[in-house]
Amino acid sequence: MANSSCRSPRPALNRPGFCRGSTPLRWIRRNACGSCIELTPISNSNRQLTVNPSRRNFMIIVKIFRDSPKINLAVISLALALFSPFIANAQNATNYPQKPIKILVGFSPGGVPDIIGRVLAPKFTETWKQPVVVENRVGAGSNIAAQALASSAADGYTLLSVSSAHAISPAIYQKLPYDASKDFAGITLTATGPALVIVSPELNVNNMRELIALAKSKPGQFNYSSAGVGSGSQFAAELLKSQAGIQLTHIPFKGIPEALTDTMAGRTHIFISPYASAINLVREGKAKAIAVTSTSRMPDLPNMPTVAESGLPGYKWIFWYGLMAPANTPKDIIQKVQAEVVSALKQPLVTQRFSSLGIEPITNSPEAFDQLVRDEIQLFKKLASDAGIKAD
């Protein structure tokens, strides 16, 4: 029954229970008599509410959708456009992570990017108390994994362990489903490592000087193997050809093991192999290495000269590895992951593990890593253009 003290007629409503003029920030509601009254918010002096600004903006949109089920589509689109940046940033480093994290790898298990991901994963889990899994997305020179990351949510829950192959792809593929520099946010370098110049046992050479002299004496009669068209091993050999002024025929293989095996067996003449892939075979005497591509000798192979000191001054080839997130991942999350990588790579057991692979743990800032990728893309584009390297 209506209140007998009510005399005012009921006003027109714009939706059940609300008067015209109501908004999510200005509530005008019908009282027991049917009159429109404006509800005054609780003052800060009586009750202090602490609400994250990003969360407040999100709550506003929720109220719009809840209270206006027939709201115009254009209004919805406008609201999302205005507030989506705030919603994206609602996830911040304070409460990150709150669910499992995935580290994608574009290479087969056992490669350096895969090993680095599997070294970091338990360290992240130990610190953050959340599962961290490594997922191998193999194919197209690591492009499949890169595309998967580029299309992932920019929330820090999908990461990518990369190698220098990430910067090579734009140099050899005319069309990529992503932009190698703009669609990713660098977190940090994780390691760098040189290569070993492996030669066939059939070649009677013991250093770079002898190898270059032999190649010049018989132009075009020698070849080099690689882990595939556009692989780092091909670019390392093309740089060697260019600087030494020699002619070598390229023989691509499906991967590092096949290229290395054929050179060891004498079916190909030269292979510039990632250090980690060949070092144990060199130690066992199964593969013949004549130089290391770094600027200084490796501590575990002190008698192995560098390419530069043994016949080709100025030559250097370094493979690098790093960790990436999708572009637009909140900076505080990027910084939190970067700090955890730095902490993990300082641990003695990690250092020892990397050393056994011939790689050195190294980190840098997200900005510096982004710049490195941009610089490397330009370098590889020039090398690919000069050598006519194309993958498609």
C-alpha positions in Angstrom: 0.0 0.0 0.0 1.3 3.5 -0.9 2.5 5.7 2.0 -0.4 8.0 3.0 2.0 10.9 3.4 3.0 10.7 -0.3 1.3 13.5 -2.3 3.7 13.9 -5.3 2.9 12.0 -8.5 5.4 9.5 -9.7 7.9 10.9 -12.2 8.7 9.4 -15.5 11.4 6.7 -15.4 14.2 6.1 -17.9 14.7 2.5 -16.6 13.2 0.4 -13.8 13.8 2.1 -10.4 15.7 5.1 -11.8 14.7 8.6 -12.8 15.9 10.5 -15.9 19.3 12.0 -15.3 20.7 8.9 -13.5 24.3 8.1 -14.5 26.8 5.7 -13.0 28.3 8.6 -11.1 25.1 10.5 -10.2 22.4 8.2 -8.8 18.8 9.7 -8.8 16.4 7.1 -7.4 12.7 6.9 -6.6 11.9 6.9 -2.9 9.0 5.1 -1.2 6.7 7.9 -2.4 7.8 7.7 -6.0 9.7 11.0 -5.8 13.0 11.5 -7.4 15.8 12.1 -4.9 19.6 12.4 -5.5 21.6 10.0 -3.4 24.5 11.8 -1.7 27.8 9.7 -1.6 29.3 8.9 1.7 31.7 11.7 2.6 35.4 10.9 3.0 35.2 12.2 6.5 32.7 9.4 7.4 34.2 6.6 5.4 37.3 6.4 3.3 37.3 4.1 0.3 40.5 3.3 -1.5 39.9 2.2 -5.0 42.5 1.7 -7.7 41.7 4.3 -10.5 42.0 1.6 -13.2 39.6 -0.6 -11.3 37.2 2.3 -10.7 37.1 3.0 -14.5 36.4 -0.7 -15.1 33.6 -0.7 -12.5 32.0 2.3 -14.3 31.8 0.3 -17.5 30.4 -2.7 -15.7 27.6 -0.5 -14.2 26.8 0.9 -17.7 26.4 -2.6 -19.1 24.5 -3.9 -16.0 22.0 -1.1 -15.7 21.6 -0.4 -19.4 21.0 -3.7 -21.2 19.8 -1.9 -24.3 22.5 0.7 -24.4 23.4 1.9 -27.9 26.2 -0.1 -29.5 28.0 3.2 -30.4 28.0 4.1 -26.7 29.5 0.8 -25.8 32.2 1.2 -28.5 33.0 4.7 -27.3 33.3 3.5 -23.7 35.6 0.7 -24.6 37.8 3.0 -26.6 38.0 5.5 -23.8 38.6 3.1 -21.0 40.5 0.1 -22.6 43.9 1.6 -21.8 42.9 1.8 -18.1 41.5 -1.7 -18.2 44.7 -3.1 -19.7 46.8 -1.4 -17.0 44.5 -2.7 -14.2 46.8 -5.7 -14.1 50.0 -4.4 -12.5 53.2 -5.7 -11.1 51.9 -5.6 -7.5 49.6 -8.6 -8.0 51.4 -10.2 -10.9 51.4 -13.1 -11.5 48.1 -14.6 -10.4 48.0 -17.5 -12.8 50.4 -19.8 -14.7 52.9 -18.3 -17.1 53.9 -19.8 -20.4 57.3 -19.4 -22.1 57.2 -20.1 -25.8 60.2 -21.4 -27.7 60.5 -21.5 -31.4 63.1 -24.3 -31.5 63.3 -28.0 -30.6 64.0 -29.1 -27.0 67.7 -29.1 -26.3 68.6 -25.9 -28.1 69.9 -22.9 -26.2 66.6 -20.9 -26.3 64.9 -24.0 -24.9 67.5 -24.6 -22.2 67.4 -20.9 -21.1 63.6 -21.1 -20.8 63.8 -24.3 -18.8 66.4 -22.8 -16.5 64.3 -19.7 -15.9 61.0 -21.4 -15.4 61.7 -23.1 -12.0 63.3 -19.9 -10.8 60.2 -17.9 -11.6 58.0 -20.6 -10.0 60.1 -20.5 -6.8 59.8 -16.7 -6.5 56.2 -16.2 -7.7 54.6 -19.4 -6.5 52.9 -19.9 -9.8 53.5 -22.7 -12.4 55.7 -21.6 -15.3 55.8 -24.0 -18.3 57.9 -24.1 -21.5 56.1 -24.7 -24.7 57.9 -25.5 -27.9 56.3 -24.1 -31.0 58.7 -25.3 -33.7 58.7 -24.2 -37.3 59.4 -21.5 -39.9 62.7 -20.4 -38.3 61.0 -19.7 -35.0 58.3 -17.5 -36.7 55.4 -19.7 -35.5 56.3 -19.1 -31.9 56.9 -15.4 -32.6 53.4 -15.1 -34.2 51.9 -16.9 -31.3 53.4 -14.3 -28.9 52.4 -11.3 -31.0 48.8 -12.4 -30.9 48.8 -13.1 -27.2 47.3 -10.8 -24.6 49.7 -8.2 -23.4 49.5 -9.2 -19.7 52.8 -10.9 -19.0 51.4 -14.4 -18.9 52.9 -15.4 -22.3 56.6 -14.8 -22.9 59.1 -15.9 -25.7 62.6 -17.1 -25.4 64.3 -15.9 -28.5 67.7 -16.1 -30.3 69.2 -13.8 -32.9 67.0 -15.7 -35.4 64.3 -13.3 -34.3 66.1 -10.4 -36.0 67.1 -12.6 -39.0 63.5 -13.3 -40.1 62.7 -9.8 -41.3 65.8 -9.9 -43.5 64.9 -13.1 -45.4 61.1 -13.3 -45.4 59.3 -10.8 -47.6 56.1 -11.1 -45.6 55.7 -11.9 -41.9 52.5 -12.0 -40.0 54.0 -9.7 -37.4 56.5 -6.8 -37.1 59.6 -8.1 -35.5 60.3 -4.8 -33.7 56.9 -3.2 -33.1 54.8 -6.2 -32.1 57.1 -7.2 -29.2 58.4 -5.7 -26.0 62.0 -6.7 -25.1 62.5 -7.8 -21.5 66.2 -8.5 -21.4 69.1 -10.3 -23.0 69.7 -13.6 -21.3 72.9 -14.9 -22.8 75.4 -14.5 -25.6 77.7 -17.1 -27.0 80.2 -17.5 -29.9 80.5 -20.2 -32.6 83.2 -22.7 -33.5 84.5 -23.0 -37.0 84.3 -26.7 -37.6 86.2 -28.1 -40.6 86.1 -31.5 -42.4 88.8 -33.9 -41.4 89.5 -34.2 -45.1 90.8 -30.6 -45.2 94.5 -30.4 -44.2 94.1 -27.1 -42.4 94.7 -26.2 -38.8 93.9 -22.5 -38.6 92.0 -19.8 -40.4 95.0 -18.5 -42.3 95.4 -22.0 -43.9 91.7 -22.3 -44.6 91.4 -19.0 -46.3 94.6 -19.7 -48.4 93.2 -23.0 -49.5 89.8 -21.6 -50.4 91.5 -18.8 -52.5 93.7 -21.3 -54.3 90.7 -23.3 -55.5 87.8 -20.8 -55.9 84.3 -22.3 -55.8 85.5 -25.9 -55.0 84.7 -25.8 -51.3 81.3 -25.5 -49.5 79.9 -24.8 -46.2 76.9 -26.3 -44.4 74.2 -24.5 -42.4 71.3 -25.2 -40.2 69.0 -23.9 -43.0 68.4 -21.0 -45.3 68.5 -17.8 -43.2 69.9 -19.5 -40.1 72.5 -17.9 -38.0 75.1 -20.4 -39.2 74.5 -19.3 -42.8 74.9 -15.6 -41.9 78.1 -16.3 -40.0 79.5 -18.1 -43.0 78.4 -15.4 -45.4 80.1 -12.8 -43.2 83.3 -14.9 -43.3 83.1 -15.2 -47.1 82.6 -11.4 -47.5 85.5 -10.4 -45.2 87.9 -13.1 -46.4 87.1 -12.6 -50.1 86.6 -16.4 -50.7 84.0 -18.4 -52.6 82.1 -21.1 -50.8 78.9 -23.0 -52.0 76.1 -23.1 -49.5 74.5 -26.4 -48.6 71.6 -26.0 -46.2 70.4 -28.7 -43.9 67.3 -29.1 -41.7 69.1 -28.2 -38.5 72.3 -27.9 -36.6 72.8 -31.7 -35.9 72.6 -32.6 -39.6 74.9 -29.8 -40.7 77.4 -30.7 -38.0 77.3 -34.4 -38.6 77.9 -34.0 -42.4 80.9 -31.8 -41.8 82.4 -34.2 -39.2 81.9 -37.0 -41.8 83.7 -35.0 -44.5 80.7 -34.7 -46.8 80.8 -30.9 -46.4 83.8 -28.8 -45.7 83.0 -26.0 -43.2 80.3 -25.4 -40.6 80.1 -22.5 -38.2 78.4 -24.1 -35.3 76.9 -22.6 -32.1 79.5 -23.2 -29.4 77.0 -25.1 -27.2 76.2 -27.5 -30.1 79.7 -28.6 -30.9 81.9 -28.1 -27.8 81.4 -31.6 -26.3 82.2 -33.2 -29.7 85.3 -31.1 -30.0 86.4 -32.1 -26.5 85.9 -35.7 -27.4 88.0 -35.4 -30.6 85.0 -36.2 -32.8 84.8 -32.8 -34.4 87.7 -30.6 -35.6 87.5 -26.9 -34.6 90.1 -24.5 -35.8 88.8 -21.2 -34.3 86.2 -19.5 -32.1 84.3 -16.6 -33.4 84.3 -14.4 -30.2 86.7 -11.5 -29.7 88.6 -13.4 -27.0 89.5 -17.0 -26.3 87.1 -19.1 -24.3 88.2 -20.1 -20.8 87.5 -23.8 -21.3 89.4 -23.8 -24.6 92.4 -21.6 -23.9 94.4 -23.0 -26.8 91.7 -22.4 -29.4 92.5 -19.1 -31.1 89.9 -16.6 -32.3 89.1 -16.2 -36.0 90.5 -12.6 -35.8 93.8 -13.6 -34.3 94.4 -16.6 -36.6 93.9 -15.2 -40.0 90.9 -12.8 -40.4 91.3 -9.6 -38.3 88.1 -7.9 -37.4 85.8 -10.9 -37.8 83.3 -11.5 -35.0 80.2 -13.5 -34.7 78.1 -13.8 -31.5 74.8 -15.5 -31.1 72.5 -13.7 -28.6 69.5 -14.9 -26.7 66.7 -13.0 -24.8 63.2 -12.9 -23.4 60.3 -11.0 -24.9 56.7 -10.2 -24.2 53.9 -8.9 -26.4 53.9 -5.2 -27.3 52.0 -3.0 -24.9 52.6 -5.2 -21.9 52.6 -2.9 -18.8 56.0 -1.5 -18.1 55.9 -2.4 -14.5 55.3 -6.1 -15.4 58.2 -5.9 -17.9 60.4 -4.5 -15.1 59.4 -7.1 -12.6 60.2 -10.0 -15.0 63.5 -8.4 -16.0 64.5 -8.0 -12.4 63.7 -11.7 -11.8 65.8 -12.7 -14.8 68.7 -10.7 -13.5 68.4 -12.4 -10.1 68.2 -15.9 -11.6 71.2 -15.4 -13.9 73.4 -14.4 -10.9 72.9 -17.7 -9.2 76.1 -19.9 -9.2 74.3 -23.0 -10.5 72.8 -21.1 -13.4 76.2 -19.6 -14.2 77.8 -23.1 -14.2 75.0 -24.5 -16.4 75.5 -21.7 -19.0 79.2 -22.0 -18.9 79.0 -25.7 -19.7 77.1 -24.7 -22.9 79.7 -22.1 -23.9 77.3 -19.2 -23.3 77.6 -16.3 -20.9 74.7 -15.0 -18.8 74.1 -11.4 -19.6 71.3 -9.0 -19.1 70.4 -5.5 -20.1 67.4 -3.0 -19.8 64.2 -3.5 -21.8 65.0 -0.4 -23.8 68.5 -1.5 -24.6 67.3 -4.9 -25.8 64.7 -3.3 -28.0 67.4 -1.2 -29.6 69.7 -4.2 -30.1 66.9 -6.0 -32.0 66.3 -3.0 -34.2 70.1 -2.7 -34.9 70.4 -6.4 -35.6 67.5 -6.4 -38.1 69.2 -3.7 -40.1 72.6 -5.6 -40.0 71.0 -8.8 -41.2 69.0 -7.1 -43.9 72.2 -5.8 -45.4 73.9 -9.2 -45.2 70.9 -10.9 -46.7 70.8 -8.3 -49.6 74.5 -8.6 -50.3 74.4 -12.4 -50.3 71.0 -12.8 -51.9 69.6 -14.8 -49.0 65.9 -15.3 -49.3 63.7 -17.9 -47.5 60.6 -17.4 -49.7 
